[in-house]
Amino acid sequence: MNYYQEVTLLPDSTVSVDFLWQKVYQQIHIALADNQTAEGQSAIAVAFPEYGSVGFRLGRKIRLHSKTPEELEQLNLPKWLARLMDYAHIKSIQTVPEQSVPVSYIRRHVKGQNRIEADMQQKARLWSEKSGQSVAQCLEVLSKSRPKANNRLPFIWVTSLHAKNEKTGSRPFPLFIEKVIATQMQAGMFNCYGLSQLSNDQTLVATVPHF
């Protein structure tokens, strides 16, 4: 990933930064899907240079990375963000500096407390049917290994284009994003959210430069 284009969100007293993230990232998702190289795959990746910021933890900047400037030119980001130009500043395509750190941004599926409780109840019922024990007894045993809800990762509300196309529902969902520092730059695939795809053994397969 030798080139990038940076977008800075410009919230004000009437438009919050989390609302802008939802609108801007949704448009980026649409743009990447429209320019996908294969089913669900993108040659362009995203990065969050202010990841971990106080307040909204993704900060106010997003970068789109590519191997060649032509890929970003073809994407034509200003076209996709035209209706948001009062709240987003798009810089010109730049060369990645020599000094950078390889990182990966990956999607994480995070269960909330309600989902954990529902899963526990389902497991207890299945165990009860097989063992003959009461559901309450099974729940008591399962509670010793109850997972904890983890909502510390930053997220953006997005709507899946795949869900829209399949007509299975297009409600927004929280896209949880984790930043992982790598030991070296690594080529690989990105999805149409611009995030690194994981292989079957859950190893990171793609990095972007952080600077």
SVG drawing of the C-alpha trace seen along z (x, -y; Angstrom):
<svg xmlns="http://www.w3.org/2000/svg" viewBox="-36 -24 47 61">
<polyline fill="none" stroke="black" stroke-width="0.4" points="0.0,0.0 2.1,-2.9 -0.6,-5.6 -3.4,-7.1 -6.1,-9.7 -7.2,-11.2 -10.6,-12.4 -11.1,-14.6 -14.6,-14.8 -15.8,-18.3 -18.5,-18.0 -20.2,-21.1 -22.7,-22.0 -25.6,-20.5 -23.9,-17.4 -22.0,-15.0 -18.9,-13.1 -20.5,-9.7 -23.3,-10.7 -20.8,-11.8 -18.9,-8.6 -22.0,-6.7 -22.8,-8.7 -19.2,-8.9 -18.3,-5.3 -21.5,-4.1 -20.6,-6.0 -17.1,-4.5 -18.6,-1.0 -20.8,-1.7 -17.8,-3.0 -15.7,0.0 -18.5,2.4 -19.0,0.7 -15.3,1.1 -14.8,4.6 -12.2,6.8 -14.0,10.0 -17.1,11.0 -16.8,9.1 -13.2,8.1 -11.6,4.7 -8.1,3.6 -8.5,0.5 -8.1,0.6 -9.0,-1.9 -7.0,-3.0 -7.8,-5.1 -4.8,-7.2 -6.4,-8.6 -7.6,-5.2 -7.8,-5.2 -8.6,-8.9 -10.4,-10.3 -14.1,-10.7 -15.0,-9.0 -12.3,-6.4 -11.8,-6.3 -10.9,-10.0 -11.9,-12.2 -9.7,-10.9 -9.9,-8.0 -7.4,-7.1 -8.0,-5.0 -4.9,-3.1 -4.0,-1.5 -1.0,-0.1 -1.3,-2.6 -2.6,-6.1 -4.8,-5.0 -6.9,-2.8 -7.8,-5.8 -8.4,-8.0 -10.7,-5.4 -12.6,-5.2 -13.2,-8.9 -13.9,-9.5 -15.2,-13.1 -18.1,-11.7 -19.2,-9.4 -18.9,-12.1 -20.4,-15.0 -23.4,-15.4 -21.2,-15.6 -18.6,-18.0 -19.6,-20.6 -18.6,-18.1 -15.7,-16.3 -12.4,-17.6 -10.8,-15.3 -7.0,-15.7 -5.3,-14.9 -3.7,-11.5 -0.4,-11.3 2.6,-8.9 2.9,-6.9 6.0,-8.2 8.9,-5.8 8.6,-5.6 5.5,-3.8 4.2,-0.9 2.3,2.0 -1.1,2.5 -4.3,4.3 -7.9,3.2 -10.2,6.1 -13.9,6.6 -14.8,8.2 -18.2,9.8 -19.0,8.5 -21.8,10.0 -23.8,7.8 -25.2,8.8 -28.6,9.7 -27.1,11.9 -24.9,13.7 -28.0,14.3 -30.0,15.7 -27.1,18.0 -26.8,19.2 -30.5,20.0 -30.3,21.9 -27.3,24.0 -29.0,24.8 -32.1,26.0 -30.2,28.2 -28.1,29.6 -31.2,30.2 -32.8,32.2 -29.7,34.4 -28.8,34.9 -32.2,34.9 -31.1,32.2 -33.3,29.1 -32.7,26.0 -31.9,24.2 -29.2,26.7 -27.6,26.5 -27.6,22.7 -25.9,22.8 -23.1,24.8 -22.8,22.8 -22.7,19.5 -19.3,20.4 -17.9,20.0 -20.2,17.2 -18.4,14.9 -18.3,11.2 -19.7,8.6 -17.0,6.7 -18.0,3.4 -14.8,1.5 -13.9,1.6 -14.9,-1.4 -17.7,-0.8 -19.6,-2.5 -23.2,-2.0 -23.4,-0.7 -25.9,1.0 -24.8,4.1 -25.2,3.8 -25.3,7.6 -28.3,7.7 -30.0,5.1 -29.4,7.1 -30.6,10.3 -33.6,8.6 -33.0,10.3 -33.1,7.0 -31.1,3.8 -31.1,2.6 -27.9,0.8 -25.6,2.8 -22.5,1.9 -19.3,2.7 -16.8,3.2 -13.2,2.5 -10.0,3.7 -6.5,2.4 -3.7,4.9 0.0,4.0 1.9,6.4 5.6,7.2 6.0,6.7 4.0,5.5 1.9,8.2 -0.1,8.4 -3.5,9.9 -7.2,9.3 -9.6,6.6 -13.3,6.7 -15.7,4.1 -15.6,2.3 -11.9,1.8 -10.9,4.0 -8.4,6.8 -9.8,10.3 -8.9,13.2 -7.9,16.6 -9.5,19.7 -7.0,20.1 -7.7,16.5 -4.3,15.1 -4.0,11.6 -3.5,11.6 -3.2,7.9 -1.7,4.8 -1.8,1.1 0.8,-1.6 0.2,-3.6 2.0,-7.0"/>
</svg>
